[in-house]
Structures are given as C-alpha cells and as structure tokens.
Amino acid sequence: MVKIRLRREGTKDRPYYRIIVADGRARREGAFIEQLGTYDPLVDKADNFSIDLEKADAWIAKGAQPSETVRSMIKKARQASA
C-alpha cells in the first residue's frame, strides 16, 4: 500500500522532515515516490510545515493512506487556505 508519511532528515538533535509518498514496505529513510512538502519541528510557529495540497489530494484519490501526523497537517493546511 502507498503511504503519505514523514521521512527524517537532518543531524543528531536537529531533526527535519520531508512529507513523502512511499511504498508502505520501504524504510523510513528509504526510497520514496514523490516529495509533497516539509516539516521543521524546531520552529515554534504554527506554520512550521508546508505541503502541496493538490498533490496530496491526487495521491489520496489514488488510494494513498496518510499517517496520523500527515493527516493532521493536511487538515491544518486546508483550514489555513480557507
């Protein structure tokens, strides 16, 4: 199954995540299909992430399942754009 999830980047104690579309069997830092956005947990603002909603909606329409964290980010991004 295809999943929309976070991929950890950055160094020790300085995490940085990319929102990606990947096969559910792939490793966390393994191969991915497409990058949809970024997330920086060290920024103390409400907009510490960016996501391409059009691409995310297209992947969800094709059957991709977002993780809980990514699902909440998509929900927040939709509320901010409305």
Beta strands, then each sheet from edge to edge (+ up, - down):
strand 1: 2-11
strand 2: 14-23
strand 3: 34-39
strand 4: 49-51
strand 5: 65-66
sheet 1: 4+ 3- 2+ 1- 5-
end
